[in-house]
Amino acid sequence: MANYHVSKDKDTGKWNIQKEGGQRSSGSADTQKEAEKTAKEYAANSGGGEVRIHGLDGKIRDSDTVAPANDPTSSKDTKH
């Protein structure tokens, strides 16, 4: 199980995908949507986890649980 973060690289203008605790980027994409999709694939391939999406200000603006990880809240995700 692995968690991933999606954030904008101000130098390149691309959206980076980074495994939580990792030193280097796991990948990048031209759009936030593409990066989010790829991060969810990475999380699913590692047994599930959380994908945390950061806004342009660097703060987490959304977080999605990827199966088969357990969602820490029992509420239904209405955004996706």
HTML snippet that shows the backbone in 3Dmol.js (N, CA, C, O; Angstrom):
<script src="https://3Dmol.org/build/3Dmol-min.js"></script>
<div id="view" style="width:600px;height:400px;position:relative"></div>
<script>
const pdb = `
ATOM      1  N   MET A   1       0.842  -1.171   0.000  1.00  0.00           N
ATOM      2  CA  MET A   1       0.000   0.000   0.000  1.00  0.00           C
ATOM      3  C   MET A   1       0.891   1.239   0.000  1.00  0.00           C
ATOM      4  O   MET A   1       1.843   1.332   0.774  1.00  0.00           O
ATOM      5  N   ALA A   2       0.573   2.179  -0.868  1.00  0.00           N
ATOM      6  CA  ALA A   2       1.373   3.405  -0.958  1.00  0.00           C
ATOM      7  C   ALA A   2       0.471   4.607  -1.195  1.00  0.00           C
ATOM      8  O   ALA A   2      -0.546   4.522  -1.884  1.00  0.00           O
ATOM      9  N   ASN A   3       0.866   5.718  -0.612  1.00  0.00           N
ATOM     10  CA  ASN A   3       0.168   6.980  -0.807  1.00  0.00           C
ATOM     11  C   ASN A   3       0.954   7.839  -1.787  1.00  0.00           C
ATOM     12  O   ASN A   3       2.184   7.800  -1.813  1.00  0.00           O
ATOM     13  N   TYR A   4       0.236   8.612  -2.589  1.00  0.00           N
ATOM     14  CA  TYR A   4       0.872   9.474  -3.589  1.00  0.00           C
ATOM     15  C   TYR A   4       0.338  10.898  -3.471  1.00  0.00           C
ATOM     16  O   TYR A   4      -0.807  11.119  -3.077  1.00  0.00           O
ATOM     17  N   HIS A   5       1.190  11.853  -3.821  1.00  0.00           N
ATOM     18  CA  HIS A   5       0.826  13.266  -3.827  1.00  0.00           C
ATOM     19  C   HIS A   5       0.969  13.804  -5.246  1.00  0.00           C
ATOM     20  O   HIS A   5       1.915  13.466  -5.956  1.00  0.00           O
ATOM     21  N   VAL A   6       0.016  14.645  -5.650  1.00  0.00           N
ATOM     22  CA  VAL A   6       0.040  15.304  -6.954  1.00  0.00           C
ATOM     23  C   VAL A   6       0.179  16.802  -6.692  1.00  0.00           C
ATOM     24  O   VAL A   6      -0.659  17.396  -6.014  1.00  0.00           O
ATOM     25  N   SER A   7       1.234  17.408  -7.227  1.00  0.00           N
ATOM     26  CA  SER A   7       1.455  18.847  -7.020  1.00  0.00           C
ATOM     27  C   SER A   7       2.147  19.454  -8.234  1.00  0.00           C
ATOM     28  O   SER A   7       2.820  18.762  -8.998  1.00  0.00           O
ATOM     29  N   LYS A   8       1.967  20.756  -8.393  1.00  0.00           N
ATOM     30  CA  LYS A   8       2.524  21.474  -9.549  1.00  0.00           C
ATOM     31  C   LYS A   8       3.987  21.820  -9.292  1.00  0.00           C
ATOM     32  O   LYS A   8       4.342  22.321  -8.225  1.00  0.00           O
ATOM     33  N   ASP A   9       4.828  21.545 -10.283  1.00  0.00           N
ATOM     34  CA  ASP A   9       6.233  21.941 -10.230  1.00  0.00           C
ATOM     35  C   ASP A   9       6.337  23.326 -10.856  1.00  0.00           C
ATOM     36  O   ASP A   9       6.121  23.490 -12.056  1.00  0.00           O
ATOM     37  N   LYS A  10       6.664  24.308 -10.046  1.00  0.00           N
ATOM     38  CA  LYS A  10       6.698  25.696 -10.527  1.00  0.00           C
ATOM     39  C   LYS A  10       7.804  25.929 -11.555  1.00  0.00           C
ATOM     40  O   LYS A  10       7.695  26.842 -12.373  1.00  0.00           O
ATOM     41  N   ASP A  11       8.864  25.122 -11.528  1.00  0.00           N
ATOM     42  CA  ASP A  11       9.963  25.292 -12.472  1.00  0.00           C
ATOM     43  C   ASP A  11       9.615  24.775 -13.872  1.00  0.00           C
ATOM     44  O   ASP A  11       9.906  25.428 -14.874  1.00  0.00           O
ATOM     45  N   THR A  12       8.990  23.598 -13.927  1.00  0.00           N
ATOM     46  CA  THR A  12       8.691  22.983 -15.225  1.00  0.00           C
ATOM     47  C   THR A  12       7.272  23.251 -15.706  1.00  0.00           C
ATOM     48  O   THR A  12       6.989  23.150 -16.900  1.00  0.00           O
ATOM     49  N   GLY A  13       6.377  23.594 -14.778  1.00  0.00           N
ATOM     50  CA  GLY A  13       4.980  23.799 -15.128  1.00  0.00           C
ATOM     51  C   GLY A  13       4.189  22.513 -15.234  1.00  0.00           C
ATOM     52  O   GLY A  13       3.000  22.545 -15.553  1.00  0.00           O
ATOM     53  N   LYS A  14       4.822  21.384 -14.974  1.00  0.00           N
ATOM     54  CA  LYS A  14       4.149  20.083 -15.039  1.00  0.00           C
ATOM     55  C   LYS A  14       3.602  19.717 -13.658  1.00  0.00           C
ATOM     56  O   LYS A  14       3.974  20.308 -12.645  1.00  0.00           O
ATOM     57  N   TRP A  15       2.714  18.733 -13.648  1.00  0.00           N
ATOM     58  CA  TRP A  15       2.156  18.206 -12.408  1.00  0.00           C
ATOM     59  C   TRP A  15       2.933  16.948 -12.032  1.00  0.00           C
ATOM     60  O   TRP A  15       2.956  15.973 -12.783  1.00  0.00           O
ATOM     61  N   ASN A  16       3.564  16.980 -10.868  1.00  0.00           N
ATOM     62  CA  ASN A  16       4.382  15.867 -10.400  1.00  0.00           C
ATOM     63  C   ASN A  16       3.566  14.880  -9.584  1.00  0.00           C
ATOM     64  O   ASN A  16       2.617  15.242  -8.888  1.00  0.00           O
ATOM     65  N   ILE A  17       3.968  13.623  -9.692  1.00  0.00           N
ATOM     66  CA  ILE A  17       3.399  12.535  -8.905  1.00  0.00           C
ATOM     67  C   ILE A  17       4.537  12.031  -8.035  1.00  0.00           C
ATOM     68  O   ILE A  17       5.578  11.616  -8.544  1.00  0.00           O
ATOM     69  N   GLN A  18       4.339  12.066  -6.721  1.00  0.00           N
ATOM     70  CA  GLN A  18       5.406  11.627  -5.832  1.00  0.00           C
ATOM     71  C   GLN A  18       4.859  10.676  -4.775  1.00  0.00           C
ATOM     72  O   GLN A  18       3.862  10.959  -4.111  1.00  0.00           O
ATOM     73  N   LYS A  19       5.535   9.548  -4.637  1.00  0.00           N
ATOM     74  CA  LYS A  19       5.185   8.594  -3.605  1.00  0.00           C
ATOM     75  C   LYS A  19       5.522   9.201  -2.254  1.00  0.00           C
ATOM     76  O   LYS A  19       6.590   9.788  -2.078  1.00  0.00           O
ATOM     77  N   GLU A  20       4.616   9.058  -1.308  1.00  0.00           N
ATOM     78  CA  GLU A  20       4.830   9.621   0.017  1.00  0.00           C
ATOM     79  C   GLU A  20       6.107   9.050   0.626  1.00  0.00           C
ATOM     80  O   GLU A  20       6.292   7.835   0.682  1.00  0.00           O
ATOM     81  N   GLY A  21       6.976   9.937   1.077  1.00  0.00           N
ATOM     82  CA  GLY A  21       8.256   9.531   1.652  1.00  0.00           C
ATOM     83  C   GLY A  21       9.356   9.367   0.620  1.00  0.00           C
ATOM     84  O   GLY A  21      10.515   9.161   0.978  1.00  0.00           O
ATOM     85  N   GLY A  22       9.009   9.455  -0.656  1.00  0.00           N
ATOM     86  CA  GLY A  22       9.995   9.299  -1.725  1.00  0.00           C
ATOM     87  C   GLY A  22      10.816  10.555  -1.927  1.00  0.00           C
ATOM     88  O   GLY A  22      10.360  11.659  -1.628  1.00  0.00           O
ATOM     89  N   GLN A  23      12.012  10.390  -2.428  1.00  0.00           N
ATOM     90  CA  GLN A  23      12.906  11.510  -2.672  1.00  0.00           C
ATOM     91  C   GLN A  23      12.732  12.117  -4.060  1.00  0.00           C
ATOM     92  O   GLN A  23      12.971  13.307  -4.267  1.00  0.00           O
ATOM     93  N   ARG A  24      12.308  11.275  -5.011  1.00  0.00           N
ATOM     94  CA  ARG A  24      12.190  11.736  -6.399  1.00  0.00           C
ATOM     95  C   ARG A  24      10.758  11.587  -6.883  1.00  0.00           C
ATOM     96  O   ARG A  24       9.944  10.884  -6.284  1.00  0.00           O
ATOM     97  N   SER A  25      10.477  12.262  -7.970  1.00  0.00           N
ATOM     98  CA  SER A  25       9.172  12.180  -8.594  1.00  0.00           C
ATOM     99  C   SER A  25       8.965  10.784  -9.195  1.00  0.00           C
ATOM    100  O   SER A  25       9.886  10.201  -9.767  1.00  0.00           O
ATOM    101  N   SER A  26       7.748  10.262  -9.057  1.00  0.00           N
ATOM    102  CA  SER A  26       7.407   8.975  -9.675  1.00  0.00           C
ATOM    103  C   SER A  26       6.957   9.155 -11.108  1.00  0.00           C
ATOM    104  O   SER A  26       6.894   8.191 -11.871  1.00  0.00           O
ATOM    105  N   GLY A  27       6.644  10.392 -11.480  1.00  0.00           N
ATOM    106  CA  GLY A  27       6.193  10.692 -12.832  1.00  0.00           C
ATOM    107  C   GLY A  27       5.672  12.105 -12.902  1.00  0.00           C
ATOM    108  O   GLY A  27       5.655  12.824 -11.903  1.00  0.00           O
ATOM    109  N   SER A  28       5.247  12.501 -14.087  1.00  0.00           N
ATOM    110  CA  SER A  28       4.678  13.836 -14.256  1.00  0.00           C
ATOM    111  C   SER A  28       3.698  13.816 -15.411  1.00  0.00           C
ATOM    112  O   SER A  28       3.681  12.891 -16.223  1.00  0.00           O
ATOM    113  N   ALA A  29       2.877  14.865 -15.466  1.00  0.00           N
ATOM    114  CA  ALA A  29       1.879  14.991 -16.526  1.00  0.00           C
ATOM    115  C   ALA A  29       1.677  16.466 -16.830  1.00  0.00           C
ATOM    116  O   ALA A  29       2.014  17.336 -16.026  1.00  0.00           O
ATOM    117  N   ASP A  30       1.124  16.728 -18.001  1.00  0.00           N
ATOM    118  CA  ASP A  30       0.876  18.110 -18.403  1.00  0.00           C
ATOM    119  C   ASP A  30      -0.309  18.727 -17.662  1.00  0.00           C
ATOM    120  O   ASP A  30      -0.342  19.937 -17.442  1.00  0.00           O
ATOM    121  N   THR A  31      -1.287  17.893 -17.274  1.00  0.00           N
ATOM    122  CA  THR A  31      -2.458  18.413 -16.576  1.00  0.00           C
ATOM    123  C   THR A  31      -2.625  17.730 -15.222  1.00  0.00           C
ATOM    124  O   THR A  31      -2.143  16.619 -15.004  1.00  0.00           O
ATOM    125  N   GLN A  32      -3.316  18.417 -14.323  1.00  0.00           N
ATOM    126  CA  GLN A  32      -3.568  17.857 -12.999  1.00  0.00           C
ATOM    127  C   GLN A  32      -4.443  16.600 -13.117  1.00  0.00           C
ATOM    128  O   GLN A  32      -4.232  15.628 -12.391  1.00  0.00           O
ATOM    129  N   LYS A  33      -5.407  16.620 -14.015  1.00  0.00           N
ATOM    130  CA  LYS A  33      -6.302  15.479 -14.206  1.00  0.00           C
ATOM    131  C   LYS A  33      -5.522  14.234 -14.632  1.00  0.00           C
ATOM    132  O   LYS A  33      -5.759  13.141 -14.117  1.00  0.00           O
ATOM    133  N   GLU A  34      -4.596  14.405 -15.573  1.00  0.00           N
ATOM    134  CA  GLU A  34      -3.765  13.283 -16.025  1.00  0.00           C
ATOM    135  C   GLU A  34      -2.901  12.756 -14.872  1.00  0.00           C
ATOM    136  O   GLU A  34      -2.778  11.545 -14.683  1.00  0.00           O
ATOM    137  N   ALA A  35      -2.309  13.669 -14.110  1.00  0.00           N
ATOM    138  CA  ALA A  35      -1.441  13.273 -12.998  1.00  0.00           C
ATOM    139  C   ALA A  35      -2.240  12.539 -11.930  1.00  0.00           C
ATOM    140  O   ALA A  35      -1.762  11.556 -11.364  1.00  0.00           O
ATOM    141  N   GLU A  36      -3.448  13.006 -11.653  1.00  0.00           N
ATOM    142  CA  GLU A  36      -4.309  12.357 -10.660  1.00  0.00           C
ATOM    143  C   GLU A  36      -4.650  10.934 -11.102  1.00  0.00           C
ATOM    144  O   GLU A  36      -4.609  10.005 -10.295  1.00  0.00           O
ATOM    145  N   LYS A  37      -4.984  10.765 -12.371  1.00  0.00           N
ATOM    146  CA  LYS A  37      -5.326   9.443 -12.907  1.00  0.00           C
ATOM    147  C   LYS A  37      -4.129   8.494 -12.792  1.00  0.00           C
ATOM    148  O   LYS A  37      -4.287   7.346 -12.374  1.00  0.00           O
ATOM    149  N   THR A  38      -2.944   8.964 -13.157  1.00  0.00           N
ATOM    150  CA  THR A  38      -1.741   8.138 -13.085  1.00  0.00           C
ATOM    151  C   THR A  38      -1.405   7.781 -11.637  1.00  0.00           C
ATOM    152  O   THR A  38      -1.036   6.644 -11.345  1.00  0.00           O
ATOM    153  N   ALA A  39      -1.532   8.753 -10.731  1.00  0.00           N
ATOM    154  CA  ALA A  39      -1.252   8.496  -9.317  1.00  0.00           C
ATOM    155  C   ALA A  39      -2.205   7.432  -8.767  1.00  0.00           C
ATOM    156  O   ALA A  39      -1.798   6.590  -7.966  1.00  0.00           O
ATOM    157  N   LYS A  40      -3.459   7.466  -9.191  1.00  0.00           N
ATOM    158  CA  LYS A  40      -4.430   6.456  -8.748  1.00  0.00           C
ATOM    159  C   LYS A  40      -4.063   5.078  -9.289  1.00  0.00           C
ATOM    160  O   LYS A  40      -4.256   4.077  -8.599  1.00  0.00           O
ATOM    161  N   GLU A  41      -3.542   5.009 -10.503  1.00  0.00           N
ATOM    162  CA  GLU A  41      -3.086   3.735 -11.063  1.00  0.00           C
ATOM    163  C   GLU A  41      -1.903   3.200 -10.263  1.00  0.00           C
ATOM    164  O   GLU A  41      -1.851   2.014  -9.939  1.00  0.00           O
ATOM    165  N   TYR A  42      -0.948   4.084  -9.943  1.00  0.00           N
ATOM    166  CA  TYR A  42       0.203   3.669  -9.129  1.00  0.00           C
ATOM    167  C   TYR A  42      -0.247   3.140  -7.773  1.00  0.00           C
ATOM    168  O   TYR A  42       0.236   2.104  -7.317  1.00  0.00           O
ATOM    169  N   ALA A  43      -1.172   3.849  -7.130  1.00  0.00           N
ATOM    170  CA  ALA A  43      -1.659   3.436  -5.818  1.00  0.00           C
ATOM    171  C   ALA A  43      -2.372   2.081  -5.914  1.00  0.00           C
ATOM    172  O   ALA A  43      -2.170   1.213  -5.065  1.00  0.00           O
ATOM    173  N   ALA A  44      -3.193   1.904  -6.933  1.00  0.00           N
ATOM    174  CA  ALA A  44      -3.910   0.637  -7.111  1.00  0.00           C
ATOM    175  C   ALA A  44      -2.931  -0.512  -7.320  1.00  0.00           C
ATOM    176  O   ALA A  44      -3.121  -1.599  -6.774  1.00  0.00           O
ATOM    177  N   ASN A  45      -1.883  -0.275  -8.109  1.00  0.00           N
ATOM    178  CA  ASN A  45      -0.886  -1.312  -8.374  1.00  0.00           C
ATOM    179  C   ASN A  45      -0.071  -1.678  -7.139  1.00  0.00           C
ATOM    180  O   ASN A  45       0.516  -2.758  -7.083  1.00  0.00           O
ATOM    181  N   SER A  46      -0.030  -0.789  -6.152  1.00  0.00           N
ATOM    182  CA  SER A  46       0.737  -1.072  -4.940  1.00  0.00           C
ATOM    183  C   SER A  46      -0.160  -1.601  -3.818  1.00  0.00           C
ATOM    184  O   SER A  46       0.280  -1.712  -2.674  1.00  0.00           O
ATOM    185  N   GLY A  47      -1.406  -1.923  -4.141  1.00  0.00           N
ATOM    186  CA  GLY A  47      -2.305  -2.477  -3.133  1.00  0.00           C
ATOM    187  C   GLY A  47      -3.243  -1.456  -2.530  1.00  0.00           C
ATOM    188  O   GLY A  47      -3.833  -1.712  -1.480  1.00  0.00           O
ATOM    189  N   GLY A  48      -3.398  -0.310  -3.161  1.00  0.00           N
ATOM    190  CA  GLY A  48      -4.301   0.722  -2.670  1.00  0.00           C
ATOM    191  C   GLY A  48      -3.577   1.773  -1.860  1.00  0.00           C
ATOM    192  O   GLY A  48      -2.384   1.648  -1.581  1.00  0.00           O
ATOM    193  N   GLY A  49      -4.299   2.803  -1.487  1.00  0.00           N
ATOM    194  CA  GLY A  49      -3.724   3.887  -0.702  1.00  0.00           C
ATOM    195  C   GLY A  49      -4.487   5.175  -0.913  1.00  0.00           C
ATOM    196  O   GLY A  49      -5.605   5.174  -1.430  1.00  0.00           O
ATOM    197  N   GLU A  50      -3.879   6.267  -0.512  1.00  0.00           N
ATOM    198  CA  GLU A  50      -4.483   7.587  -0.657  1.00  0.00           C
ATOM    199  C   GLU A  50      -3.756   8.371  -1.743  1.00  0.00           C
ATOM    200  O   GLU A  50      -2.532   8.303  -1.860  1.00  0.00           O
ATOM    201  N   VAL A  51      -4.526   9.118  -2.538  1.00  0.00           N
ATOM    202  CA  VAL A  51      -3.953  10.057  -3.498  1.00  0.00           C
ATOM    203  C   VAL A  51      -4.372  11.433  -3.021  1.00  0.00           C
ATOM    204  O   VAL A  51      -5.561  11.743  -2.940  1.00  0.00           O
ATOM    205  N   ARG A  52      -3.386  12.253  -2.707  1.00  0.00           N
ATOM    206  CA  ARG A  52      -3.650  13.602  -2.198  1.00  0.00           C
ATOM    207  C   ARG A  52      -3.309  14.613  -3.280  1.00  0.00           C
ATOM    208  O   ARG A  52      -2.188  14.655  -3.786  1.00  0.00           O
ATOM    209  N   ILE A  53      -4.303  15.430  -3.623  1.00  0.00           N
ATOM    210  CA  ILE A  53      -4.142  16.401  -4.690  1.00  0.00           C
ATOM    211  C   ILE A  53      -3.933  17.779  -4.072  1.00  0.00           C
ATOM    212  O   ILE A  53      -4.758  18.253  -3.291  1.00  0.00           O
ATOM    213  N   HIS A  54      -2.821  18.415  -4.430  1.00  0.00           N
ATOM    214  CA  HIS A  54      -2.478  19.732  -3.897  1.00  0.00           C
ATOM    215  C   HIS A  54      -2.896  20.808  -4.886  1.00  0.00           C
ATOM    216  O   HIS A  54      -2.791  20.622  -6.099  1.00  0.00           O
ATOM    217  N   GLY A  55      -3.369  21.936  -4.363  1.00  0.00           N
ATOM    218  CA  GLY A  55      -3.697  23.091  -5.188  1.00  0.00           C
ATOM    219  C   GLY A  55      -2.433  23.860  -5.536  1.00  0.00           C
ATOM    220  O   GLY A  55      -1.337  23.470  -5.136  1.00  0.00           O
ATOM    221  N   LEU A  56      -2.578  24.933  -6.267  1.00  0.00           N
ATOM    222  CA  LEU A  56      -1.431  25.750  -6.658  1.00  0.00           C
ATOM    223  C   LEU A  56      -0.735  26.380  -5.459  1.00  0.00           C
ATOM    224  O   LEU A  56       0.440  26.736  -5.542  1.00  0.00           O
ATOM    225  N   ASP A  57      -1.453  26.521  -4.339  1.00  0.00           N
ATOM    226  CA  ASP A  57      -0.865  27.078  -3.124  1.00  0.00           C
ATOM    227  C   ASP A  57      -0.093  26.040  -2.317  1.00  0.00           C
ATOM    228  O   ASP A  57       0.502  26.371  -1.291  1.00  0.00           O
ATOM    229  N   GLY A  58      -0.097  24.781  -2.774  1.00  0.00           N
ATOM    230  CA  GLY A  58       0.632  23.718  -2.109  1.00  0.00           C
ATOM    231  C   GLY A  58      -0.163  22.980  -1.044  1.00  0.00           C
ATOM    232  O   GLY A  58       0.283  21.943  -0.554  1.00  0.00           O
ATOM    233  N   LYS A  59      -1.330  23.494  -0.677  1.00  0.00           N
ATOM    234  CA  LYS A  59      -2.159  22.851   0.340  1.00  0.00           C
ATOM    235  C   LYS A  59      -2.980  21.735  -0.286  1.00  0.00           C
ATOM    236  O   LYS A  59      -3.381  21.820  -1.447  1.00  0.00           O
ATOM    237  N   ILE A  60      -3.228  20.681   0.498  1.00  0.00           N
ATOM    238  CA  ILE A  60      -4.058  19.574   0.023  1.00  0.00           C
ATOM    239  C   ILE A  60      -5.480  20.086  -0.154  1.00  0.00           C
ATOM    240  O   ILE A  60      -6.080  20.621   0.778  1.00  0.00           O
ATOM    241  N   ARG A  61      -6.014  19.914  -1.370  1.00  0.00           N
ATOM    242  CA  ARG A  61      -7.369  20.369  -1.652  1.00  0.00           C
ATOM    243  C   ARG A  61      -8.350  19.211  -1.782  1.00  0.00           C
ATOM    244  O   ARG A  61      -9.564  19.408  -1.725  1.00  0.00           O
ATOM    245  N   ASP A  62      -7.814  17.991  -1.959  1.00  0.00           N
ATOM    246  CA  ASP A  62      -8.664  16.816  -2.092  1.00  0.00           C
ATOM    247  C   ASP A  62      -7.834  15.572  -1.808  1.00  0.00           C
ATOM    248  O   ASP A  62      -6.617  15.565  -1.992  1.00  0.00           O
ATOM    249  N   SER A  63      -8.503  14.535  -1.363  1.00  0.00           N
ATOM    250  CA  SER A  63      -7.839  13.265  -1.097  1.00  0.00           C
ATOM    251  C   SER A  63      -8.803  12.149  -1.473  1.00  0.00           C
ATOM    252  O   SER A  63      -9.978  12.184  -1.106  1.00  0.00           O
ATOM    253  N   ASP A  64      -8.305  11.160  -2.204  1.00  0.00           N
ATOM    254  CA  ASP A  64      -9.131  10.032  -2.633  1.00  0.00           C
ATOM    255  C   ASP A  64      -8.495   8.726  -2.182  1.00  0.00           C
ATOM    256  O   ASP A  64      -7.281   8.545  -2.285  1.00  0.00           O
ATOM    257  N   THR A  65      -9.328   7.819  -1.683  1.00  0.00           N
ATOM    258  CA  THR A  65      -8.875   6.482  -1.312  1.00  0.00           C
ATOM    259  C   THR A  65      -8.975   5.585  -2.535  1.00  0.00           C
ATOM    260  O   THR A  65     -10.001   5.554  -3.214  1.00  0.00           O
ATOM    261  N   VAL A  66      -7.899   4.855  -2.807  1.00  0.00           N
ATOM    262  CA  VAL A  66      -7.860   3.942  -3.944  1.00  0.00           C
ATOM    263  C   VAL A  66      -7.943   2.516  -3.404  1.00  0.00           C
ATOM    264  O   VAL A  66      -7.165   2.137  -2.528  1.00  0.00           O
ATOM    265  N   ALA A  67      -8.878   1.729  -3.920  1.00  0.00           N
ATOM    266  CA  ALA A  67      -9.083   0.349  -3.477  1.00  0.00           C
ATOM    267  C   ALA A  67      -7.844  -0.485  -3.745  1.00  0.00           C
ATOM    268  O   ALA A  67      -7.129  -0.206  -4.708  1.00  0.00           O
ATOM    269  N   PRO A  68      -7.564  -1.478  -2.952  1.00  0.00           N
ATOM    270  CA  PRO A  68      -8.388  -2.018  -1.886  1.00  0.00           C
ATOM    271  C   PRO A  68      -8.114  -1.419  -0.504  1.00  0.00           C
ATOM    272  O   PRO A  68      -8.424  -2.061   0.500  1.00  0.00           O
ATOM    273  N   ALA A  69      -7.561  -0.248  -0.420  1.00  0.00           N
ATOM    274  CA  ALA A  69      -7.328   0.400   0.871  1.00  0.00           C
ATOM    275  C   ALA A  69      -8.659   0.741   1.528  1.00  0.00           C
ATOM    276  O   ALA A  69      -9.681   0.878   0.856  1.00  0.00           O
ATOM    277  N   ASN A  70      -8.632   0.876   2.835  1.00  0.00           N
ATOM    278  CA  ASN A  70      -9.837   1.229   3.585  1.00  0.00           C
ATOM    279  C   ASN A  70      -9.958   2.737   3.693  1.00  0.00           C
ATOM    280  O   ASN A  70      -9.003   3.426   4.051  1.00  0.00           O
ATOM    281  N   ASP A  71     -11.151   3.246   3.377  1.00  0.00           N
ATOM    282  CA  ASP A  71     -11.419   4.678   3.482  1.00  0.00           C
ATOM    283  C   ASP A  71     -11.578   5.027   4.959  1.00  0.00           C
ATOM    284  O   ASP A  71     -12.398   4.422   5.650  1.00  0.00           O
ATOM    285  N   PRO A  72     -10.794   6.008   5.457  1.00  0.00           N
ATOM    286  CA  PRO A  72     -10.872   6.346   6.877  1.00  0.00           C
ATOM    287  C   PRO A  72     -12.190   6.997   7.277  1.00  0.00           C
ATOM    288  O   PRO A  72     -12.495   7.088   8.466  1.00  0.00           O
ATOM    289  N   THR A  73     -12.974   7.449   6.305  1.00  0.00           N
ATOM    290  CA  THR A  73     -14.292   8.003   6.609  1.00  0.00           C
ATOM    291  C   THR A  73     -15.343   7.120   5.969  1.00  0.00           C
ATOM    292  O   THR A  73     -15.107   6.496   4.934  1.00  0.00           O
ATOM    293  N   SER A  74     -16.493   7.077   6.590  1.00  0.00           N
ATOM    294  CA  SER A  74     -17.545   6.211   6.058  1.00  0.00           C
ATOM    295  C   SER A  74     -18.445   6.933   5.074  1.00  0.00           C
ATOM    296  O   SER A  74     -19.386   6.337   4.549  1.00  0.00           O
ATOM    297  N   SER A  75     -18.176   8.212   4.811  1.00  0.00           N
ATOM    298  CA  SER A  75     -19.033   8.969   3.899  1.00  0.00           C
ATOM    299  C   SER A  75     -18.732   8.608   2.440  1.00  0.00           C
ATOM    300  O   SER A  75     -17.621   8.205   2.097  1.00  0.00           O
ATOM    301  N   LYS A  76     -19.730   8.761   1.616  1.00  0.00           N
ATOM    302  CA  LYS A  76     -19.587   8.481   0.194  1.00  0.00           C
ATOM    303  C   LYS A  76     -18.972   9.688  -0.505  1.00  0.00           C
ATOM    304  O   LYS A  76     -19.381  10.822  -0.255  1.00  0.00           O
ATOM    305  N   ASP A  77     -17.991   9.457  -1.381  1.00  0.00           N
ATOM    306  CA  ASP A  77     -17.344  10.509  -2.148  1.00  0.00           C
ATOM    307  C   ASP A  77     -18.325  11.012  -3.198  1.00  0.00           C
ATOM    308  O   ASP A  77     -18.734  10.254  -4.077  1.00  0.00           O
ATOM    309  N   THR A  78     -18.703  12.275  -3.116  1.00  0.00           N
ATOM    310  CA  THR A  78     -19.661  12.831  -4.070  1.00  0.00           C
ATOM    311  C   THR A  78     -18.996  13.594  -5.198  1.00  0.00           C
ATOM    312  O   THR A  78     -19.680  14.066  -6.107  1.00  0.00           O
ATOM    313  N   LYS A  79     -17.655  13.727  -5.161  1.00  0.00           N
ATOM    314  CA  LYS A  79     -16.940  14.476  -6.193  1.00  0.00           C
ATOM    315  C   LYS A  79     -16.595  13.617  -7.390  1.00  0.00           C
ATOM    316  O   LYS A  79     -16.467  14.140  -8.497  1.00  0.00           O
ATOM    317  N   HIS A  80     -16.440  12.311  -7.208  1.00  0.00           N
ATOM    318  CA  HIS A  80     -15.939  11.445  -8.289  1.00  0.00           C
ATOM    319  C   HIS A  80     -16.870  10.297  -8.549  1.00  0.00           C
ATOM    320  O   HIS A  80     -16.605   9.472  -9.423  1.00  0.00           O
TER     321      HIS A  80
END
`;
const viewer = $3Dmol.createViewer("view");
viewer.addModel(pdb, "pdb");
viewer.setStyle({}, {cartoon: {color: "spectrum"}});
viewer.zoomTo();
viewer.render();
</script>
